[in-house]
């Protein structure tokens, strides 16, 4: 199971900072996140970047291994 870390608005929408999900690809992970956290979370997820082991995963075909760490990062603003 991939370990997920949610940050800022993504953590608020998921109502948690961490989770584990079993998924073979980023696309499958997105679908399972929608099932687990609902419509509002999916709206936020659409604005987020996903990092797999620190590398941006912009394509739904990116493979996931059970030992991967996925960070869900909403856009940050500030100065």
Buried (B, 14 or more C-beta within 10 A) or exposed (E): EBBBBBBBBBBBBBEBEEBEBEBEBBBBBBBBBEEEBEEEBBEBBEEBBBBBEEEEBEEEEBEBEEEBEBBBBBEEEEE
